[in-house]
Amino acid sequence: MSDDKREAKHSAAMKKQKARVDAAVEAADIERGVMILLTGNGKGKSSSAFGMVMRALGYGHTVGVVQFIKGEQLSGEEIYLREHCPQVDFYQMGTGFTWNTQDRSGDIAAAERTWAVVAPMLADPGYDLVVIDELTYMIGYKYLDETMVLDALAGRPANQSVIVTGRGGGHGLRELADTVAEIKDIKHAFKAGIKARRGVDY
């Protein structure tokens, strides 16, 4: 095939693709906040959520971030938000991973205290974006009542978006979410004996 024919074929294909994209954009006419569930066994769920935090901040949006499980080990995102983004309401459960604490009643109490921070955010129309990191574990381990959580997510202000991260979490979260992305674990350096790296893994 000559270069001219290849160029013409490419141009025709791109015109068709543009028409499809334009039609889809035109058809999406509902204006409201969305719920995004980032799940799966792969690495990058929280990282993706924090990427959207930076995106929202770029537009001057009001953001709240609450992390379940995490908080015992310092993370780069915590350092950055606390030092450079004081306008972000940031809270961590602070107990570390549940398999480290091995204290179910203590973990439940910590989860309930943390939910007491989340719930008002989900009821406040002043928040444009709320990130609830690792919430799925709280439902999976039955540390929080699933119906209570789903009702709060469903009843949030119409223009508020929320991002939920974590493995599993059950059918209810998937059904409620507008967007569900599952990150698959294909290969991970840690399984090859490579230590977690600051600035990449935490």
Backbone as CSV, one residue per row, in Angstrom:
resi,resn,N_x,N_y,N_z,CA_x,CA_y,CA_z,C_x,C_y,C_z
1,MET,0.850,-1.201,0.000,0.000,0.000,0.000,0.883,1.247,0.000
2,SER,0.541,2.200,-0.856,1.338,3.424,-0.937,1.086,4.292,0.284
3,ASP,2.008,5.248,0.483,1.870,6.161,1.620,0.589,6.980,1.516
4,ASP,0.224,7.403,0.296,-0.982,8.210,0.115,-2.227,7.412,0.484
5,LYS,-2.281,6.142,0.050,-3.436,5.304,0.366,-3.496,5.006,1.866
6,ARG,-2.338,4.761,2.477,-2.285,4.499,3.917,-2.783,5.721,4.690
7,GLU,-2.356,6.917,4.250,-2.786,8.153,4.892,-4.290,8.371,4.726
8,ALA,-4.815,8.088,3.554,-6.245,8.254,3.300,-7.069,7.280,4.130
9,LYS,-6.589,6.038,4.248,-7.284,5.027,5.044,-7.306,5.426,6.517
10,HIS,-6.150,5.908,6.984,-6.071,6.345,8.384,-7.016,7.524,8.638
11,SER,-7.036,8.484,7.723,-7.881,9.666,7.872,-9.358,9.281,7.915
12,ALA,-9.766,8.349,7.051,-11.163,7.902,7.020,-11.544,7.197,8.319
13,ALA,-10.627,6.370,8.825,-10.895,5.648,10.070,-11.020,6.625,11.244
14,MET,-10.160,7.633,11.284,-10.206,8.610,12.372,-11.469,9.470,12.300
15,LYS,-11.940,9.782,11.077,-13.184,10.536,10.933,-14.359,9.743,11.497
16,LYS,-14.395,8.434,11.222,-15.453,7.578,11.744,-15.376,7.510,13.272
17,GLN,-14.153,7.374,13.783,-13.990,7.303,15.234,-14.413,8.608,15.893
18,LYS,-14.050,9.744,15.297,-14.443,11.041,15.846,-15.958,11.182,15.864
19,ALA,-16.612,10.718,14.812,-18.072,10.802,14.757,-18.705,9.986,15.874
20,ARG,-18.147,8.799,16.146,-18.673,7.961,17.231,-18.472,8.626,18.587
21,VAL,-17.264,9.181,18.801,-16.970,9.853,20.072,-17.868,11.073,20.247
22,ASP,-18.005,11.883,19.205,-18.840,13.083,19.279,-20.283,12.725,19.591
23,ALA,-20.773,11.644,18.998,-22.156,11.213,19.236,-22.341,10.777,20.681
24,ALA,-21.337,10.074,21.237,-21.422,9.614,22.626,-21.386,10.800,23.581
25,VAL,-20.538,11.795,23.290,-20.462,12.993,24.127,-21.783,13.749,24.088
26,GLU,-22.369,13.858,22.901,-23.638,14.559,22.740,-24.773,13.859,23.488
27,ALA,-24.723,12.529,23.536,-25.786,11.755,24.178,-25.715,11.819,25.701
28,ALA,-24.528,12.096,26.249,-24.359,12.160,27.708,-24.787,13.540,28.189
29,ASP,-26.064,13.674,28.560,-26.605,14.988,28.898,-27.051,15.104,30.356
30,ILE,-26.698,14.127,31.200,-27.078,14.165,32.612,-25.951,14.821,33.402
31,GLU,-26.296,15.849,34.158,-25.293,16.590,34.936,-25.461,16.248,36.413
32,ARG,-24.556,15.452,36.970,-24.581,15.106,38.396,-23.251,14.490,38.788
33,GLY,-23.029,14.373,40.094,-21.835,13.699,40.579,-21.904,12.208,40.309
34,VAL,-20.753,11.559,40.365,-20.693,10.122,40.107,-20.013,9.396,41.265
35,MET,-20.329,8.117,41.369,-19.622,7.251,42.311,-18.733,6.310,41.512
36,ILE,-17.465,6.281,41.866,-16.482,5.438,41.186,-15.950,4.415,42.178
37,LEU,-15.993,3.153,41.797,-15.430,2.070,42.605,-14.179,1.551,41.915
38,LEU,-13.044,1.651,42.600,-11.775,1.132,42.095,-11.435,-0.112,42.901
39,THR,-11.485,-1.262,42.259,-11.335,-2.514,42.981,-10.401,-3.452,42.229
40,GLY,-10.286,-4.677,42.709,-9.417,-5.661,42.072,-8.173,-5.941,42.898
41,ASN,-7.449,-6.980,42.505,-6.274,-7.432,43.251,-4.982,-6.717,42.848
42,GLY,-5.049,-5.890,41.828,-3.841,-5.247,41.325,-3.458,-3.987,42.076
43,LYS,-2.250,-3.527,41.827,-1.703,-2.325,42.448,-2.201,-1.081,41.716
44,GLY,-2.525,-0.026,42.482,-2.822,1.248,41.844,-4.189,1.838,42.123
45,LYS,-4.984,1.193,42.957,-6.339,1.705,43.226,-6.284,3.041,43.966
46,SER,-5.555,3.076,45.063,-5.431,4.326,45.822,-4.680,5.375,45.008
47,SER,-3.671,4.948,44.274,-2.903,5.883,43.446,-3.802,6.553,42.417
48,SER,-4.702,5.789,41.825,-5.647,6.348,40.865,-6.569,7.351,41.539
49,ALA,-7.043,7.013,42.728,-7.927,7.924,43.464,-7.216,9.241,43.771
50,PHE,-5.956,9.160,44.186,-5.222,10.386,44.498,-4.912,11.186,43.235
51,GLY,-4.805,10.512,42.120,-4.673,11.239,40.854,-5.906,12.087,40.589
52,MET,-7.076,11.549,40.911,-8.311,12.318,40.726,-8.442,13.432,41.759
53,VAL,-7.840,13.231,42.935,-7.791,14.322,43.918,-7.027,15.507,43.322
54,MET,-5.883,15.243,42.718,-5.085,16.312,42.124,-5.849,16.979,40.978
55,ARG,-6.572,16.184,40.223,-7.376,16.729,39.122,-8.434,17.683,39.670
56,ALA,-9.130,17.252,40.723,-10.180,18.085,41.317,-9.600,19.369,41.891
57,LEU,-8.456,19.268,42.551,-7.819,20.453,43.123,-7.415,21.440,42.039
58,GLY,-7.078,20.921,40.887,-6.726,21.788,39.765,-7.869,22.708,39.363
59,TYR,-9.095,22.270,39.599,-10.274,23.075,39.291,-10.783,23.845,40.512
60,GLY,-10.023,23.795,41.602,-10.429,24.520,42.792,-11.563,23.861,43.552
61,HIS,-11.763,22.568,43.360,-12.846,21.858,44.029,-12.511,21.610,45.504
62,THR,-13.558,21.429,46.281,-13.412,21.091,47.694,-13.355,19.575,47.828
63,VAL,-12.308,19.079,48.491,-12.035,17.643,48.527,-11.878,17.147,49.965
64,GLY,-12.456,15.991,50.235,-12.248,15.289,51.492,-11.684,13.913,51.217
65,VAL,-10.702,13.480,52.003,-10.078,12.166,51.844,-10.071,11.464,53.195
66,VAL,-10.634,10.268,53.222,-10.627,9.455,54.442,-10.065,8.083,54.085
67,GLN,-9.080,7.648,54.864,-8.441,6.358,54.618,-8.736,5.390,55.761
68,PHE,-9.396,4.290,55.431,-9.531,3.185,56.365,-8.270,2.322,56.261
69,ILE,-7.970,1.585,57.320,-6.814,0.669,57.404,-5.492,1.426,57.483
70,LYS,-5.210,2.280,56.496,-3.907,2.924,56.409,-3.713,3.964,57.509
71,GLY,-2.447,4.319,57.739,-2.161,5.371,58.685,-1.060,5.052,59.664
72,GLU,-0.695,3.783,59.779,0.378,3.426,60.700,1.732,3.733,60.066
73,GLN,1.835,3.478,58.747,3.062,3.783,58.020,2.845,5.049,57.194
74,LEU,3.779,5.975,57.289,3.669,7.221,56.551,3.678,6.942,55.052
75,SER,2.876,7.697,54.307,2.831,7.538,52.854,3.120,8.865,52.181
76,GLY,3.566,8.800,50.936,3.886,9.999,50.187,2.683,10.898,49.988
77,GLU,1.508,10.283,49.733,0.323,11.105,49.532,-0.077,11.839,50.809
78,GLU,0.093,11.187,51.952,-0.198,11.851,53.222,0.743,13.046,53.415
79,ILE,2.034,12.829,53.195,3.018,13.905,53.357,2.665,15.082,52.450
80,TYR,2.365,14.782,51.194,2.097,15.846,50.228,0.842,16.630,50.593
81,LEU,-0.239,15.919,50.901,-1.481,16.613,51.214,-1.355,17.464,52.468
82,ARG,-0.694,16.910,53.483,-0.575,17.656,54.738,0.318,18.889,54.582
83,GLU,1.367,18.788,53.758,2.318,19.892,53.623,1.927,20.906,52.558
84,HIS,1.255,20.434,51.493,1.012,21.317,50.351,-0.463,21.571,50.053
85,CYS,-1.354,20.803,50.647,-2.779,20.957,50.344,-3.594,21.040,51.635
86,PRO,-3.362,22.078,52.440,-4.083,22.180,53.705,-5.586,22.340,53.520
87,GLN,-6.015,22.691,52.299,-7.432,22.851,52.042,-8.161,21.503,51.936
88,VAL,-7.403,20.411,51.819,-8.014,19.079,51.744,-8.251,18.563,53.159
89,ASP,-9.488,18.183,53.442,-9.795,17.545,54.724,-9.341,16.096,54.652
90,PHE,-8.320,15.767,55.430,-7.659,14.466,55.322,-7.687,13.763,56.674
91,TYR,-8.181,12.523,56.683,-8.287,11.765,57.935,-7.912,10.307,57.681
92,GLN,-7.175,9.732,58.621,-6.809,8.319,58.536,-7.273,7.579,59.785
93,MET,-7.706,6.347,59.579,-8.111,5.521,60.713,-6.929,5.291,61.644
94,GLY,-5.744,5.110,61.049,-4.508,5.124,61.826,-4.146,3.851,62.553
95,THR,-4.878,2.773,62.317,-4.578,1.533,63.039,-3.672,0.599,62.257
96,GLY,-3.439,0.902,60.990,-2.667,-0.023,60.169,-3.553,-1.132,59.639
97,PHE,-2.942,-2.154,59.088,-3.685,-3.246,58.471,-4.319,-4.155,59.519
98,THR,-5.514,-4.637,59.215,-6.257,-5.450,60.177,-5.532,-6.747,60.520
99,TRP,-4.743,-7.258,59.573,-4.007,-8.492,59.864,-2.818,-8.244,60.800
100,ASN,-2.460,-6.977,60.967,-1.424,-6.636,61.942,-2.007,-6.410,63.329
101,THR,-3.152,-5.752,63.404,-3.735,-5.456,64.711,-4.255,-6.712,65.393
102,GLN,-4.894,-7.593,64.609,-5.450,-8.852,65.140,-6.361,-8.586,66.343
103,ASP,-7.105,-7.513,66.250,-7.983,-7.075,67.341,-9.306,-6.642,66.728
104,ARG,-10.226,-7.584,66.567,-11.480,-7.313,65.861,-12.293,-6.209,66.533
105,SER,-12.466,-6.293,67.837,-13.281,-5.291,68.519,-12.640,-3.909,68.420
106,GLY,-11.313,-3.859,68.522,-10.617,-2.586,68.381,-10.730,-2.032,66.974
107,ASP,-10.645,-2.918,65.985,-10.770,-2.491,64.599,-12.177,-1.983,64.302
108,ILE,-13.178,-2.655,64.846,-14.561,-2.212,64.644,-14.757,-0.822,65.246
109,ALA,-14.246,-0.616,66.452,-14.369,0.695,67.094,-13.674,1.773,66.269
110,ALA,-12.492,1.450,65.739,-11.750,2.408,64.914,-12.502,2.699,63.619
111,ALA,-13.101,1.653,63.022,-13.868,1.829,61.792,-15.078,2.725,62.041
112,GLU,-15.731,2.523,63.173,-16.907,3.345,63.490,-16.515,4.805,63.721
113,ARG,-15.375,5.029,64.381,-14.898,6.404,64.576,-14.587,7.057,63.231
114,THR,-14.003,6.278,62.342,-13.646,6.806,61.030,-14.893,7.074,60.199
115,TRP,-15.875,6.187,60.276,-17.127,6.414,59.554,-17.815,7.683,60.049
116,ALA,-17.646,7.995,61.314,-18.230,9.216,61.866,-17.616,10.464,61.239
117,VAL,-16.448,10.325,60.611,-15.846,11.421,59.854,-16.392,11.425,58.423
118,VAL,-16.560,10.227,57.855,-17.028,10.102,56.475,-18.463,10.581,56.319
119,ALA,-19.341,10.124,57.202,-20.779,10.372,57.041,-21.127,11.849,56.860
120,PRO,-20.572,12.760,57.687,-20.891,14.177,57.467,-20.397,14.710,56.126
121,MET,-19.269,14.188,55.643,-18.777,14.608,54.326,-19.782,14.227,53.241
122,LEU,-20.322,13.002,53.345,-21.259,12.523,52.334,-22.593,13.257,52.392
123,ALA,-22.837,13.957,53.471,-24.081,14.716,53.607,-23.891,16.195,53.308
124,ASP,-22.658,16.610,53.037,-22.328,18.028,52.906,-22.185,18.409,51.424
125,PRO,-23.087,19.236,50.902,-22.983,19.639,49.491,-21.774,20.514,49.200
126,GLY,-21.068,20.947,50.234,-19.865,21.742,50.030,-18.692,20.945,49.481
127,TYR,-18.741,19.617,49.627,-17.681,18.767,49.088,-17.986,18.401,47.641
128,ASP,-17.053,18.722,46.755,-17.193,18.313,45.361,-16.761,16.864,45.167
129,LEU,-15.745,16.444,45.931,-15.199,15.089,45.799,-14.845,14.539,47.168
130,VAL,-15.273,13.312,47.417,-14.905,12.608,48.645,-14.269,11.287,48.249
131,VAL,-13.072,11.038,48.766,-12.378,9.763,48.533,-12.457,8.943,49.810
132,ILE,-12.943,7.707,49.679,-13.025,6.797,50.822,-12.153,5.590,50.492
133,ASP,-10.933,5.674,50.943,-9.901,4.689,50.589,-10.018,3.445,51.465
134,GLU,-10.037,2.279,50.838,-10.086,0.974,51.516,-11.410,0.722,52.251
135,LEU,-12.464,1.377,51.845,-13.777,1.162,52.472,-14.277,-0.265,52.275
136,THR,-13.907,-0.868,51.168,-14.438,-2.204,50.855,-14.137,-3.221,51.950
137,TYR,-12.965,-3.098,52.574,-12.601,-4.038,53.633,-13.543,-3.922,54.827
138,MET,-13.986,-2.711,55.112,-14.857,-2.494,56.262,-16.198,-3.194,56.081
139,ILE,-16.642,-3.281,54.832,-17.869,-4.014,54.531,-17.592,-5.507,54.508
140,GLY,-16.495,-5.895,53.852,-16.155,-7.316,53.741,-15.932,-7.976,55.086
141,TYR,-15.274,-7.270,55.999,-15.017,-7.810,57.341,-16.172,-7.585,58.312
142,LYS,-17.223,-6.890,57.792,-18.412,-6.575,58.602,-18.068,-5.683,59.807
143,TYR,-17.122,-4.789,59.594,-16.790,-3.797,60.616,-17.818,-2.663,60.601
144,LEU,-18.404,-2.425,59.421,-19.446,-1.419,59.272,-20.674,-2.068,58.653
145,ASP,-21.830,-1.561,59.001,-23.075,-2.085,58.454,-23.199,-1.702,56.976
146,GLU,-23.365,-2.679,56.112,-23.388,-2.430,54.673,-24.547,-1.527,54.271
147,THR,-25.720,-1.771,54.820,-26.879,-0.959,54.460,-26.665,0.499,54.823
148,MET,-26.101,0.739,55.987,-25.805,2.108,56.422,-24.869,2.801,55.438
149,VAL,-23.822,2.089,55.030,-22.837,2.651,54.111,-23.471,2.945,52.751
150,LEU,-24.208,1.976,52.213,-24.817,2.153,50.896,-25.846,3.275,50.904
151,ASP,-26.615,3.371,51.972,-27.610,4.447,52.065,-26.945,5.819,52.080
152,ALA,-25.842,5.934,52.797,-25.137,7.220,52.859,-24.549,7.589,51.500
153,LEU,-24.005,6.604,50.807,-23.444,6.850,49.477,-24.539,7.236,48.490
154,ALA,-25.659,6.530,48.551,-26.765,6.802,47.623,-27.439,8.134,47.915
155,GLY,-27.445,8.553,49.174,-28.145,9.758,49.567,-27.310,11.021,49.567
156,ARG,-26.075,10.942,49.079,-25.206,12.121,49.088,-25.763,13.196,48.147
157,PRO,-25.308,14.452,48.297,-25.774,15.536,47.424,-25.572,15.212,45.954
158,ALA,-26.483,15.704,45.130,-26.514,15.322,43.714,-25.232,15.663,42.963
159,ASN,-24.587,16.748,43.318,-23.396,17.165,42.575,-22.091,16.664,43.180
160,GLN,-22.173,15.883,44.248,-20.964,15.371,44.890,-20.525,14.055,44.244
161,SER,-19.243,13.961,43.927,-18.676,12.703,43.430,-17.927,12.015,44.559
162,VAL,-17.884,10.697,44.497,-17.209,9.929,45.538,-16.423,8.800,44.885
163,ILE,-15.239,8.554,45.420,-14.402,7.451,44.952,-14.206,6.489,46.108
164,VAL,-14.526,5.229,45.878,-14.337,4.167,46.876,-13.277,3.224,46.339
165,THR,-12.307,2.864,47.194,-11.269,1.932,46.751,-11.211,0.703,47.658
166,GLY,-10.566,-0.323,47.149,-10.308,-1.529,47.931,-10.744,-2.789,47.210
167,ARG,-10.194,-3.898,47.641,-10.572,-5.194,47.073,-11.950,-5.613,47.569
168,GLY,-12.667,-6.304,46.712,-13.956,-6.863,47.126,-14.969,-5.788,47.457
169,GLY,-15.686,-6.006,48.551,-16.678,-5.036,48.984,-18.105,-5.434,48.719
170,GLY,-18.282,-6.474,47.914,-19.620,-7.003,47.728,-20.377,-6.443,46.541
171,HIS,-21.504,-7.065,46.290,-22.341,-6.762,45.134,-22.978,-5.377,45.246
172,GLY,-23.343,-4.983,46.469,-24.048,-3.726,46.661,-23.273,-2.522,46.171
173,LEU,-21.989,-2.449,46.493,-21.164,-1.332,46.038,-21.067,-1.291,44.519
174,ARG,-20.909,-2.453,43.914,-20.800,-2.513,42.451,-22.078,-2.041,41.783
175,GLU,-23.214,-2.431,42.347,-24.498,-2.040,41.771,-24.724,-0.541,41.906
176,LEU,-24.317,0.021,43.022,-24.553,1.436,43.282,-23.637,2.339,42.468
177,ALA,-22.418,1.894,42.226,-21.421,2.728,41.542,-21.829,3.019,40.101
178,ASP,-21.479,4.225,39.642,-21.694,4.584,38.243,-20.578,4.032,37.367
179,THR,-19.372,4.011,37.921,-18.205,3.507,37.205,-17.485,2.511,38.098
180,VAL,-17.193,1.337,37.572,-16.442,0.318,38.309,-15.232,-0.068,37.471
181,ALA,-14.052,0.092,38.039,-12.823,-0.308,37.363,-12.123,-1.354,38.207
182,GLU,-11.758,-2.449,37.589,-11.098,-3.540,38.303,-9.657,-3.640,37.828
183,ILE,-8.726,-3.468,38.759,-7.304,-3.532,38.433,-6.812,-4.955,38.673
184,LYS,-6.312,-5.575,37.628,-5.904,-6.972,37.689,-4.426,-7.099,38.044
185,ASP,-4.125,-8.046,38.915,-2.739,-8.301,39.303,-2.124,-9.284,38.317
186,ILE,-1.309,-8.788,37.427,-0.636,-9.642,36.447,0.769,-9.993,36.919
187,LYS,1.463,-8.997,37.470,2.833,-9.202,37.931,3.144,-8.125,38.956
188,HIS,3.812,-8.494,40.032,4.132,-7.518,41.074,5.556,-7.755,41.572
189,ALA,6.323,-6.679,41.654,7.734,-6.771,42.049,7.904,-7.417,43.419
190,PHE,6.986,-7.156,44.344,7.090,-7.673,45.701,7.137,-9.204,45.716
191,LYS,6.399,-9.816,44.783,6.368,-11.285,44.722,7.702,-11.852,44.255
192,ALA,8.515,-11.002,43.651,9.850,-11.424,43.222,10.897,-11.070,44.262
193,GLY,10.441,-10.642,45.431,11.366,-10.339,46.509,11.905,-8.920,46.515
194,ILE,11.340,-8.050,45.685,11.805,-6.667,45.625,11.049,-5.853,46.664
195,LYS,11.774,-5.143,47.508,11.174,-4.398,48.592,10.297,-3.252,48.062
196,ALA,9.247,-2.945,48.826,8.394,-1.812,48.500,9.245,-0.543,48.463
197,ARG,8.994,0.300,47.475,9.843,1.471,47.257,9.122,2.764,47.603
198,ARG,9.793,3.594,48.402,9.247,4.891,48.775,9.029,5.739,47.536
199,GLY,7.870,6.365,47.467,7.548,7.205,46.314,6.906,6.443,45.178
200,VAL,6.921,5.123,45.246,6.278,4.286,44.230,5.189,3.431,44.867
201,ASP,5.550,2.741,45.926,4.607,1.845,46.606,3.937,2.484,47.816
202,TYR,4.544,3.492,48.386,3.960,4.169,49.536,4.523,5.585,49.676
